[in-house]
Amino acid sequence: MKVLVACEMSGVVREAFRRQGHDAWSCDLVPAIDSPLHHFQGDVLKLVNQGWDLMISHPPCTYLAVSGARWWKDKLYEQALAEWLFMRLVESPISKIAIENPIGLMSTAYRKPDQIVQPWMFGEGETKATCLWLKNLPKLAPTNVVDGRVPRVHHESPGIKNGLTRAQRRSITYQGIADAMAQQWG
């Protein structure tokens, strides 16, 4: 299967699909932090018409997530641009699409998500509610429900750590969720 992982710089989801034998590629405006192999750096909208079977997209949530709602009134342009990109990804000519974003504006501006997953449903002892809007894909079935539900991402410290900003660290998909996507959607 030809898989596009949009707005991913970590390579976590891309590599989960590659381990399953798929021709998976990531795309982001920034370089991949794992390896430049199988990564397009640039505008993902220039790639969506290239015959992909599946797209998993992680559009930027800075101006869409409810966690940043207190700043929305001062960021209307940025918010409109983020909403525009989200909808372009939804409307991409790809038969199977999953759009991932936190709880936020798109639940009302577009529609309610098809599913909300948590890392603890997939072997990660943490909390981070993640909405999934699905097109021609089943809901993810939990693979390993665990205890130890800590909101690590919520308490992520500011600044650069391991060469990544706080926002970049928070955006990395949990391995258990990426593996479930590859196993269940691949």
C-alpha positions as CSV (number, residue, x, y, z in Angstrom):
1,M,0.0,0.0,0.0
2,K,1.2,3.5,-0.8
3,V,0.9,5.6,2.4
4,L,1.4,9.3,2.9
5,V,1.9,10.5,6.5
6,A,1.2,14.2,6.3
7,C,2.6,16.8,8.6
8,E,4.9,14.4,10.4
9,M,8.5,15.2,11.1
10,S,9.2,12.4,13.6
11,G,8.8,9.5,11.3
12,V,7.1,7.4,13.9
13,V,3.9,6.6,11.9
14,R,5.8,6.4,8.6
15,E,8.2,3.8,10.1
16,A,5.4,1.8,11.7
17,F,3.9,1.4,8.2
18,R,7.3,0.6,6.6
19,R,7.9,-2.2,9.2
20,Q,4.6,-3.7,8.0
21,G,5.9,-3.7,4.4
22,H,4.2,-0.6,3.0
23,D,5.6,2.1,0.8
24,A,5.2,4.8,3.4
25,W,6.4,8.4,3.1
26,S,6.2,11.4,5.5
27,C,5.9,15.0,4.6
28,D,6.4,18.2,6.6
29,L,7.6,21.7,6.2
30,V,10.6,20.8,8.4
31,P,13.2,18.1,7.9
32,A,12.5,14.6,9.4
33,I,14.2,14.2,12.8
34,D,14.9,10.5,12.3
35,S,16.2,10.3,8.7
36,P,15.8,12.1,5.4
37,L,15.0,8.8,3.7
38,H,11.3,8.4,2.8
39,H,10.6,12.0,3.8
40,F,9.4,14.9,1.6
41,Q,10.2,18.4,3.0
42,G,7.7,20.9,1.7
43,D,4.0,21.5,1.1
44,V,2.0,18.3,1.5
45,L,-0.8,19.7,-0.7
46,K,1.5,19.3,-3.6
47,L,1.6,15.6,-3.0
48,V,-2.0,14.6,-2.4
49,N,-2.7,13.9,-6.1
50,Q,0.1,11.4,-6.5
51,G,-1.9,8.1,-6.2
52,W,-1.8,7.4,-2.5
53,D,-3.9,4.6,-1.1
54,L,-4.0,6.0,2.5
55,M,-3.1,9.3,4.1
56,I,-2.7,9.8,7.8
57,S,-2.5,13.5,8.5
58,H,-1.4,15.4,11.6
59,P,-2.2,19.0,10.7
60,P,-0.8,21.6,13.0
61,C,-3.0,22.1,16.0
62,T,-1.5,25.2,17.6
63,Y,-4.5,27.4,16.6
64,L,-7.1,24.6,16.7
65,A,-6.7,22.8,20.0
66,V,-8.9,23.8,22.9
67,S,-5.8,23.9,25.1
68,G,-4.9,27.2,23.3
69,A,-8.4,28.7,23.2
70,R,-7.5,31.6,25.5
71,W,-5.2,33.0,22.7
72,W,-7.7,32.4,19.8
73,K,-9.0,36.0,19.8
74,D,-5.5,37.3,18.9
75,K,-4.8,34.7,16.3
76,L,-7.8,34.7,14.0
77,Y,-5.7,34.7,10.8
78,E,-3.5,31.8,12.0
79,Q,-6.6,30.0,13.1
80,A,-8.3,30.5,9.7
81,L,-5.2,29.2,7.9
82,A,-5.0,26.1,10.2
83,E,-8.7,25.4,9.6
84,W,-8.2,25.8,5.8
85,L,-5.3,23.3,5.8
86,F,-7.3,20.8,7.8
87,M,-10.2,21.0,5.4
88,R,-7.9,20.7,2.3
89,L,-6.5,17.5,3.8
90,V,-10.0,16.2,4.5
91,E,-10.9,16.9,0.8
92,S,-7.8,15.2,-0.6
93,P,-8.5,12.7,-3.4
94,I,-7.3,9.7,-1.4
95,S,-9.7,6.8,-0.8
96,K,-8.7,6.2,2.9
97,I,-7.9,9.2,5.2
98,A,-7.3,9.6,8.9
99,I,-6.9,13.1,10.3
100,E,-5.5,13.4,13.8
101,N,-5.9,16.4,16.0
102,P,-6.5,17.2,19.7
103,I,-9.9,18.1,21.0
104,G,-10.6,21.6,19.6
105,L,-12.2,23.8,17.0
106,M,-12.6,21.3,14.3
107,S,-15.3,19.3,16.3
108,T,-17.6,22.2,15.6
109,A,-16.1,23.9,12.5
110,Y,-16.1,20.6,10.6
111,R,-17.8,17.8,12.5
112,K,-17.4,15.6,15.6
113,P,-14.5,13.2,15.3
114,D,-15.3,9.5,14.5
115,Q,-13.2,8.4,17.5
116,I,-11.1,9.7,20.4
117,V,-8.2,7.6,21.5
118,Q,-5.8,7.7,24.4
119,P,-2.2,6.4,24.5
120,W,-3.1,4.2,27.5
121,M,-5.4,2.2,25.1
122,F,-2.2,1.2,23.1
123,G,0.4,0.3,25.8
124,E,1.5,3.8,26.8
125,G,0.8,4.7,30.4
126,E,-0.1,8.3,29.6
127,T,-3.1,10.5,28.7
128,K,-3.5,12.7,25.6
129,A,-6.9,12.7,24.1
130,T,-6.5,12.4,20.3
131,C,-9.4,12.9,17.9
132,L,-9.5,10.9,14.7
133,W,-11.7,11.9,11.7
134,L,-11.9,8.8,9.4
135,K,-12.8,8.3,5.8
136,N,-13.2,4.6,4.7
137,L,-11.3,3.4,7.7
138,P,-12.5,1.5,10.8
139,K,-12.1,2.9,14.3
140,L,-8.9,1.8,16.0
141,A,-9.3,-1.1,18.4
142,P,-7.3,-0.8,21.6
143,T,-4.3,-3.2,21.6
144,N,-3.0,-3.0,25.1
145,V,-4.9,-1.1,27.8
146,V,-2.5,-0.2,30.6
147,D,-2.6,1.7,34.0
148,G,-0.3,4.6,34.9
149,R,-2.3,7.3,33.2
150,V,0.0,10.3,33.5
151,P,-0.5,13.6,31.5
152,R,3.2,13.9,30.5
153,V,2.5,15.8,27.3
154,H,0.3,18.3,29.1
155,H,3.2,19.0,31.6
156,E,6.0,19.1,29.0
157,S,8.5,21.8,29.9
158,P,9.1,24.7,27.6
159,G,12.3,25.3,25.7
160,I,14.5,23.2,23.5
161,K,15.2,19.6,24.7
162,N,17.1,17.0,22.6
163,G,17.0,19.6,19.7
164,L,13.2,19.8,19.7
165,T,10.9,22.6,20.8
166,R,8.1,21.9,23.2
167,A,5.5,21.9,20.4
168,Q,7.6,19.4,18.3
169,R,8.0,17.1,21.3
170,R,4.3,17.2,22.0
171,S,3.4,16.5,18.4
172,I,5.2,13.1,18.2
173,T,2.7,10.2,17.9
174,Y,3.0,7.6,20.6
175,Q,4.5,4.4,19.2
176,G,1.6,2.2,20.4
177,I,-0.9,4.3,18.4
178,A,1.4,4.4,15.4
179,D,1.8,0.6,15.5
180,A,-2.0,0.1,15.9
181,M,-2.6,2.3,12.8
182,A,-0.1,0.3,10.8
183,Q,-1.5,-3.0,11.9
184,Q,-5.2,-2.2,11.6
185,W,-5.2,0.2,8.7
186,G,-2.4,-1.3,6.7
